[in-house]
Amino acid sequence: MKKNVHPKYYPNAKISCACGNVIETGSTVSEMKVEICGACHPFYSGKKKLLDATGRVERFKQITEKFKQKKATLAGKKSRSKKPKAETKKVVSKKKKKK
């Protein structure tokens, strides 16, 4: 096997969570910081928790509100100015068949 191919292994690497939980494990990185772990994850803890680090939920709500307002204004305009469509007749060719 080749020497110096594998990264350095830290047997006592520390993983610290945003909730304050610290886990010691083996890793190629000596120290890690995570937003959520098994102690605070809603699936494992049974507590319902909203994780929104970058404001995506608020942005989604704003976009849906704008869409609803736009849809309501378009529906109001359509109901006021409905014009009848021109009727189109289907033209059937009258070719005679040779017997």
Phi, psi and omega per residue, in radians:
M1 nan 2.653 3.108
K2 -1.327 2.546 3.109
K3 -1.596 2.691 3.091
N4 1.041 0.585 3.093
V5 -1.639 -0.683 -3.059
H6 -1.469 2.584 3.092
P7 -1.246 2.844 3.137
K8 -1.173 2.404 -3.106
Y9 -1.826 2.243 3.099
Y10 -1.852 1.927 -3.109
P11 -1.253 -0.386 -3.136
N12 -2.041 0.878 3.115
A13 -1.262 2.500 -3.108
K14 -1.898 2.284 3.056
I15 -1.978 2.046 -3.129
S16 -1.943 2.315 -3.098
C17 -1.698 2.825 3.108
A18 -1.151 -0.445 3.132
C19 -1.367 -0.192 3.124
G20 1.880 -0.117 -3.141
N21 -1.281 2.348 3.124
V22 -2.090 2.252 -3.130
I23 -2.075 2.335 3.061
E24 -1.832 2.265 -3.104
T25 -2.688 3.085 3.083
G26 -1.638 2.383 -3.109
S27 -2.796 2.956 3.062
T28 -1.545 -0.072 3.073
V29 -2.003 2.328 -3.046
S30 -1.262 -0.573 -3.104
E31 -2.550 2.358 3.131
M32 -2.293 2.614 3.039
K33 -2.152 2.237 -3.120
V34 -2.159 2.765 -3.130
E35 -1.479 -0.501 -3.047
I36 -2.529 2.537 3.138
C37 -2.398 -3.046 -3.127
G38 -1.169 -0.424 -3.125
A39 -1.346 -0.501 -3.082
C40 -2.044 -0.002 3.128
H41 -1.224 2.346 -3.085
P42 -1.035 -0.558 -3.127
F43 -1.158 -0.696 -3.090
Y44 -1.539 -0.570 -3.079
S45 -1.538 -0.411 -3.135
G46 1.460 0.018 3.125
K47 -1.708 2.360 3.111
K48 -1.412 2.233 -3.052
K49 -2.484 2.375 3.130
L50 -1.660 2.077 3.119
L51 -1.796 1.894 -3.124
D52 -2.438 1.498 -3.080
A53 -1.406 -0.499 -3.040
T54 -2.014 0.168 3.101
G55 1.358 0.433 -3.091
R56 -1.242 -0.588 -3.136
V57 -1.159 -0.786 3.129
E58 -1.108 -0.710 3.129
R59 -1.105 -0.719 3.115
F60 -1.096 -0.744 3.130
K61 -1.106 -0.696 3.111
Q62 -1.118 -0.746 -3.134
I63 -1.120 -0.746 3.139
T64 -1.159 -0.645 3.103
E65 -1.127 -0.758 3.105
K66 -1.070 -0.713 3.140
F67 -1.122 -0.741 3.136
K68 -1.116 -0.716 3.126
Q69 -1.142 -0.754 -3.141
K70 -1.128 -0.704 3.130
K71 -1.132 -0.691 -3.141
A72 -1.163 -0.722 3.140
T73 -1.197 -0.660 3.103
L74 -1.177 -0.664 3.122
A75 -1.153 -0.647 3.106
G76 -1.157 -0.700 3.135
K77 -1.195 -0.696 -3.111
K78 -1.179 -0.675 -3.101
S79 -1.216 -0.506 -3.133
R80 -1.380 -0.691 -2.996
S81 -2.024 0.996 3.075
K82 -1.498 2.146 3.099
K83 -1.912 2.444 3.130
P84 -1.202 2.444 3.114
K85 -1.406 2.613 3.119
A86 -1.196 2.415 3.139
E87 -1.395 2.393 3.104
T88 -1.975 2.354 3.136
K89 -1.794 2.504 3.125
K90 -1.458 2.152 -3.120
V91 -1.607 2.201 3.120
V92 -1.926 2.211 -3.138
S93 -1.316 2.497 -3.113
K94 -1.946 1.218 3.105
K95 -1.576 2.437 3.123
K96 -1.553 2.442 3.103
K97 -1.552 2.405 3.065
K98 -1.497 2.392 -3.118
K99 -1.798 nan nan
